[in-house]
Structures are given as structure tokens and as C-alpha cells.
Amino acid sequence: MAQRPGVNGVADVVALIDGLGRISGRARVIWYLVFGGLFLDAYSNAALSAGLGPMTAQMELSSTQVSVLTATAPALAIVFNPLGGWLATRIGRVPPLLLAKVFALAGALLAAFAGGFTTVWLGRVLVGVAYGIDFAVAMALLAEYTPKKLSGRLNLWQAVWYVASTSNLALALVFFHLDVGSDIWRWSVGSAGAVALALLAAQAVMLSESPAWLAGKGRLADAVRSLDRIYGIKAEAGTPAASARAAERHGDVGMRQAGVLFKGAYLPRTVLSSVISLGQSMQYFAVGWYLPLISLAIFGESFEKATVGSMVFNAFGIIGGLASAYCGRRLGLRLSSAAGFAGVFVALVLMGLTFNKVPTAVAFLLPVLFILTHSAGPGANGKSIAALSYSSDVRALGTGVTGMVGSFGSVVGLYVFPQIKDALGLGHTFLVLSAVPLLGLVTCLMIKWDPIKSAGSAAGPDADPGAPAAATPEATAATG
């Protein structure tokens, strides 16, 4: 009988997971269930976007109320992204994910049965809490579940996002043909509650705590059980490594220690991931989120035409999201982000210069270029690069802080776009917004770090959490 490998710390857990050639069986189911939370986040956003017109008409909302509703969820995520990362560091990855589904379910039900603006807004508050917690924790957990050679698959979250958006738009069309009238937005928003409930039940039954997190806490017996439950890896719990004992002396890495993300080897990684996250969220929520309005301008004044047009655009987002895993693996996350930002910059400039001046076919192709290059590059990498740039002890905190920056970009995009559009018109707004991908492009070319391509990116997961980055540039594992 072969001797079982010993587990003495995070490094041993990471080595065992990285030794896997593929993700199969229960591990594959668990992996996609974590992705399911990201599906819910996108679905909830699309639910409001698709039903915003009918909701505005039924409740006679002012432009200010509409802006508040659209910006509430990403605004709350500014706070709850880092809070979710802090929770995941303190109590584990799984409990915050389940808590997020509870908030999402409550928010969807509250909004769907709302009698006025205030109740809808409270529902969006709960959705924002769920969104903030889930995204920060899910990406960290996926990074710890995934073998290093397959880390490019984290970019598939972008395809999941567009699949969710398309699914909700398709459902909105179904409700439209069922002639539910101006209540169509209630059905659209309420359906997100059904998705949240299904995910809550499935994740509660199937998810298992991150073995890397457990090992980092010195809970080696639990880490071994989790390895067996997820991957079928049979191992033996050994003696906690020095890093785990150091972690006990220093205590948990929390919000007070967030400054470590801006020191030493972590500084360029944090700047790069933050700029990519900020840029991609600002350009998406300024343009991509408003695709129904752009569709109306291109295809005509009709709810059905605008929805179908948005679904077509989102289909290209799915294609780009699927391609992002390949692009990230071949080019690295930094260069694929740079190429994506360049494509978005060109698309926005051309959209601005040619809006209402070219045939419908050309007007259609430019948003397609925007969606493809966004989703294949920075759109996907904005979340993945943070999850792969930090060691296990600070990963959830790092993804939380980066997510906070991205959520700030979402709020700016959602608020600034309609303001500039009203003042300058749609065409000139595209020209103004082209500065966003240009900044992202310059940053990606200046900072050379890449978690997939850079040398030394997978060393030292057992670094002392008191000084993991400042002391040793190699002390930051891409996968552990």
C-alpha cells in the first residue's frame, strides 16, 4: 500500500492540488457551484437593467431615483467587497458565500413585491451586500480550488456573467409575450430570488471549506478531510508548519493589515489589478450595462427590439469570455488586458466619431467590437488577476480591496454616463469615456507583473502573514 502524502502546511496542500491534471467528479461540481454565485450576481444586475424602463413608467420614477437604484448595488459593494474578504479570512470561505445567497434572496423578494421606490431601493441594498460579499470570496475560493496549470479557467467567470445577463433578458422576453404588462420588471427581479434559493440549497450541501485556508489556520486534520471530500486525495495530517504557528502568534490578517497589499512585491500587483478592475468596471457599466439604450438607438424604439439587440451583444460577450481563458493562458493576464483595453479604446473612439453617421450594420459592429475586446481581456482579468496575485493568507483581503476599487468604477460609470450623455449626447460621451481604456492600456504596459507569466509567482505560500510581501518578493503564491 502506497504511503499517503503528509500535510504540514499550506505549501503541501497547494502542491497536492497543483499536482492534479484536471478538475473532475465532485470537484468539478463544487467548482461550478462557486461560479453559480457569480452567475447570480450578473443575473440580479441584468434583472434591473432589463426591467428599468417598465419600472420607471409604472412607479413614475424621477431621473434621480433611477440613478440611485442603478448605483445602489455597486455602491454597497464598495464597502462589502473588503468586508467579505475580511470575513473569508476570519471565518472561512464558505460561510460568507452562503450568507450572500440569503441577502440576495431577501433583496429579490423585497424588490419584486415592492409598492414604492423606497422598498425597491431597500431590496437593491440587500442585493448590493450580497454582490459585494460573494464576488470577493468566490474568486479567492476558486483560485484555491484550482490547480495552477488550470488557473486561466478563472477567466470563465466573464462568460458566466454574460450567460446570466442573456438568460435574464430571454426570460424578460418570455414575460413580455405572456403579457404581464408593466409588472414585467417584478417577474424579472423576482426570478433572481429563485436562482438565489436554488444556489443556497446546493452550496450548503455540496461546498467544502478551502483546504488551503484550513491548513493556514493549523487545522490540518480538517484540511486533509476537505482534500478527500473535494478531490478524493488521501493524505495524512502532520505537524503544523512554522507559518501556521506564526499565524497563531500574529493573529488573523484583517482590515488593519490591509496596508501589506501596498508594500514590497505586492504593491505593483495591487496597483495593476486595481487599475484593471477599475477600468473594466467603469467602461462596462458606462456602456455595456446600457446596451438596451444603445440598442434602442440602433434598432428602433421597441422593448422587444432593444431586448433582442442586447441579447445579441451579450452573445458576443459569452464568446469573448470563453476566449479570455485561452488569451490569458497564451499572453498572460497583463498583456491580454492591454490588448483588450486597446480594442475598447478603438471601439469607443469610432463609436463617438461615427454615431448616427454610418449604416446600421457598421453601428452594430462597433458595440460588438467593444464587448468582444472587453470580455476577452480586462473584463475577465479584472477579477482573476487579484485572485492569483496573493498568497492564501491575504488572498481574500486582496480580492476584496480590488473588488472595492472595481465597484467604485461601477458607481462612477453608472452615474457619470447618463450625466455626460444628457449634456453632450451619446456620440461625444463615447469619446470622453475612451480615456478610461487608454489609462488601463498605459498601466498594463508600464507594470510588468503577471501571475501566470512572471517568474517566481508560485513560490512561498507559507510566508509569515505579518510580512508576506515586504520581506520576500517570492513569498506570494499564485495558487496558494
Buried (B, 14 or more C-beta within 10 A) or exposed (E): EEEEBEBBBBBBBBBBBBEBEEBEEBBEBBBBBBBBBBBBBBBBBBBBBBBBBBBBEBBEBEEEBBBBBBBBBBBBBBBBBBBBBBBBBBBBBBBBBBBBBBBBBBBBBBBBBBEEBEBBBBBBBBBBBBBBBBBBBBBBBBBBBBBBBBBBBBBBBBBBBBBBBBBBBBBBBEBBEEEBEBBBBBBBBBBBBEBBBBBBEBBEEBBBBBBBBBBBBBBBEBBBBBBBBBBEBEBEBBEBBEBBBBBEEBEBBEBEBBEBBBBBBBBBBBBBBBBBBBBBBBBBBBBBBBBBBBBBBBBEEEBEBBBBBBBBBBBBBBBBBBBBBEBBBEBBBBBBBBBBBBBBBBBBBBBBBBBEEBEEEEBBBBBBBBBBBBBBBBBBBBBBBBBBBBBBBBBBBBBBBBBBBBBBBBBBBBBBBBEBBEEBEBBBBBBBBBEBBBBBBEBBEEBEBBBBBBEBBBBBBBBBBBBBBBBBBBBBBBBB
